[in-house]
Amino acid sequence: MIRIAVPDLVSNSYFPAIAAVELGFFKSEGLDASIDLLFPVPKTFAALRDGQLDFVVGSAHATLLAFPDWNGAKLLAAIAQHTYWFLVIRKDLNPQRGDLSIVKGLRIGAAPGVDLSLQRMLVEAGIDPAKNNVQIMPIPGAAGPNVSFGLSAAKALEDGKLDGFWANGMGCEVALRHGVGTIVVDVRRGDGPPPARHYTFPALVTTEKRIQQEPETAAAAIRAIIKAHKALKQDIDLATEVGRKRFPAAEAELIAELIRRDLPYYDPTIIEEKVASMNRFAADIGLLSAPVTYDKVVATQFSHLWKEAV
């Protein structure tokens, strides 16, 4: 059994990997795979490092939380392109799209590891979180083995335990549909300081040991993700089918629309400029101590598989 984990399950963030398992694409590549939730992000990557997992699908830069300076792990493929979180603020505060100054004096929920990108985005927007009393905090209720981070964020906002959150598209959509939140920043689609779009991206990650010892397993996993990309582009109703297997009922009916919006970003390619931007961000937040080469970060021997996806 191939063990895969994601740091958030009821979400669009890592959905192609969930679809690749549930629609049988790993199996068609000869791999009997399971995919499960392991939250938060630092714990997900620590489990990969400790041999408890075979693959992680998570934020590319977060690999550094368990593999300092990219020692011991590599990126195999992008699950999608660009930073993929949303800043949502309580609707009754009358936030305006793109106006990050709204966060001053507010309580903003963000997951461990994910909070680093929010802090950096605010700094690049000229907002010092400490001086401006921006309380970046864990999401109330987002602990436990089966908790969805985005859904917990939306509920905490609705319950008045937060003034805003930095989370995935599912949490954002639920908050909007419940009438309690407004999108201030969608970095993937160009909001916020320009560097923020290139902080990170969802990626398929494994250890260097697995790449060396079982290269065909790594290649098969990449092909399974690419098959899921193609299938979802051809038939968006497959997203609902997968959602009904793995999500609560309400979120299962929302997922196809979220995936439809994300389809333009479904490209497994990891270009050198993307890695350079990510590593600048990682250095800025203290996760990377020295410059590293592209092939230190990316398993380039599999890059031909990305080209075949186009």
N, C-alpha and C positions, 0 to 999 in steps of 0.2 A: 504493500500500500504506500503510495506517494502521499506524503503529508504536506498540505499547503495551508497557510494561515493568512488572514487579512486582519488589520486592526479595526475595521468597521465592516459589518456584513450587510445590514439593511440600508444600502446606500448605492448610488451610482458610481462611486469613486473607483471601485475595483471590480465592477460588474462583469467585464469580459472574462475575468478569471473564474468567477462563479458560474457563468454561462458555459465556459469551456468544460467544466466538470459536469454540470447538470445536463448538458446537451450531448454528452458522450464524446467530446472531441479529444479529451485525454485518453479515453478508452480506445478510440480509433487509432491513436498513436502507440498503442500497446502499454499504456500506463493505467493502472487501477489507482485513481486519485480521489482524495477527500479534501474538502476545503471547509475550514471552520474559522470562527471568530476567536482572536486572541488579542485582547485590549489591555493596556494601551500600547502605543507604538514602540516604546523602548523594550517592553516585554516581548513583543512579537519578534523583533530582531535578535534579542538575547536568546530566544528559543532556537532560532536558526543557527546562531553561533554555537550553542551548546549541543547541537545534534538532535534536538527534539522535533525539528521540522526539516523538510527537504527543500521547500521553496517558501518564500514570503512574497506576497504582493502588497506593496505599501509605497510610501513616499520614498523616492529614490535617495534623497539626501539623508533620510533617517537611518540608512544602512550604517552611517558613521557612528550612530549611537552605540553600536555593538562591535563594529569593525573599525577601530581608529585608523585614520589616514588611508582608508580603503584596503587595509591589510586583511585578507582572508575571505573576501566576498566580492562579487561583481554583478553588474546589471546585465541581464540577458536580453531584455526587450522592454520597450515602453508599452504600458497598458493603454495609455492615451497621452496626449501632449499637454504640456503646460500645468502650472499651479492650478488647483481645482477646488479651492475653498471659497466660501462666500462670507462676507461680513454682513450680518443681519442685525438690525437695531429695532427696538420696540417701536411700533407704529405710532403710538400716542406721543412720542417725542418729536414727531414730524421730521424724521431724517430725510436728507436729500441725496440722491444718487451721486456718488463720487465725493461727497463732503466728509472727509475723515475727521474733521474737527469735532464732529458730534460725539466722539468717544470720550472727550475730556470729562473726567469725573464719573464715568460710568463703570459698571461691573460687566466685563466681557468674558464669556466662557470660552475656553479653548482646551483641547486635549493636550496632555503632556507630549512634548516633542513638536506638535503642531503649533503650540503657542509661540515657539521661536520665530516662526515665519510672520506671525501677526506682529510681534514686537519689532521685527526688522522693518516690516512695511510701514509701521507708524513712524519709526525713526526716519525712514527715507521720505516720508511725507512731512517731515519737520515737526513731529509730535513726540516729545519725550514722555514716555508713559509714566515715569516716576514724578516728574515735575508737574505733569498735567493730571495726576491722580487717576490714571487709567488702571483699574484693578483687573488685571488679566488673571483669571482664576479657573480652577477645574469646574466642570459641569456638575452641579448637584444631581445626584442620582445616577451618574454615569460610571458606577463601579459594579463589579460582578461579572461572571463569566459569559452571560448571554445578553448584555446590555448593548443596544445600538447607540453610538455616541450622538449621531445627528438627531435621532428621535428624542433622546434625553435632553439635548440642547433646546429643541423646540418646546418641549414640555416645561422645562425650567423657565423659559421666556414667558410662556403662557401663564405660569404660576407666579410670576413676579419675582422669581429668585435670581434673575439676571436682567440686565438692561440690553444685552446683545450677545451674539455668539459668532465665532469664527469656525465654520464647520462645513460639512458636505452638502451637496445639492438636495438630498432627501430631507435633511433637517430644515434647509432653507424653504423648500417647497411646502412642507407641512406648516411651518410658521406663517408663510404667506397665505395659504389656503384657510388657515384658522383665523386670519385677520389680525394677528398679533405682531407681525414683523414686517419690515421693509428692507429690501436689498440696498445696501450702501455701496458695496464693492463686490464685483464678480471679476476676479483678476484674470481668469482664463480668457474672458471676452474683452479685456482691455481696460478695465477700471483700475484705479489706483496708480501708484508710482510705476513707471514702465518696467523697472527691474523685477518687480514682484511677480510678473507673469512667468518669469524664467527661474524662480527660486528652486523649483522642483517639478516632479511629475510622477504619476503612479507607474511603478515598474515591477517587473518580474525579477527577483533576486535569488541567487543561490550562493553557496560557498565555492571558493576556489578548489577545495578538495573534491567536491562533487563534479565540477567541470573537468578536473584532471582524471578522476577515476571513472566517471560515467558520462562522458560527453554526449552520448546519444540520448540519454535521459533528458539532459538540458535542452538539446535540439528538439526533442519531441515535445517538451513543454512549450517552447516557443511556437512550434507549429500549431499546437492546440489553441493557443491564444489567438493566433492569426486566423484560424478557422472560425473562432467565435466572432472576431471582428467582421469577417465576411458574412457570416450567417445573420448577424444582427442588422447589418446594412441591407441585406436582401429581404429580411422579414422581421420587422420590428415587433410583431406579435410574439415572437420567441421570447422577448424580454418578459412579457406578462406570464408566459408559461413557466419560465425560471422563477420569477417572483412568487408565483403561487406555490412553488415547492419550498421556498426558503424564507419568505417574508411574512409578516402579519398581513391580514387580509387587506386593510386599507392601503398599505404601502405597496402591496403587490399590484394593485390597480393603478398606482401612480408611476411605477418604474418605467414603463414603456415610453411615456412622454419625456422623462428625464434622459433616457438613453437616446431617444430621437434627437434631442438637442446636442448630445455629446458625440454623435456619429462623425461629424467633421473632424474630430480630434482623435479618431481611432486610427492610429498609425504606429506601428511597432518600432519605427526608426529612432535611433538615439544619435543625433549629430554631435560633432565635436563642439560646436558653439554652445549647444544646450548644456553639455557637461561643464564647459568652462564657466558659464553663467551660474550653474548650480554650485560649483566649487567656490566661486567668489562669495556667494551667499553663505555657504558653509564656513568659510574662513571668517566672514564678518560676524557670525554668531558664535564663533569659537569651537566649531566642530571639526575643523581641518587645520592642522598645525603648519603645513607646508604645501607648496604646489605639487600636484601629481599629474602624470600624463593621462591622456585619454584612455589608452589601453590598460592602465592600472584600474580604471573604473569600470570599463565596459568589456565584456567578453567578445572581442571583435571577431573571433573565429566563427561566430554565428551570424555575422552581419549580412551574409548572402541570403539568409532566410528572410530578413526584412525586405530586401529587394524583390524577392519572389512574391511578397504580399501585395505589391503595388500593381 
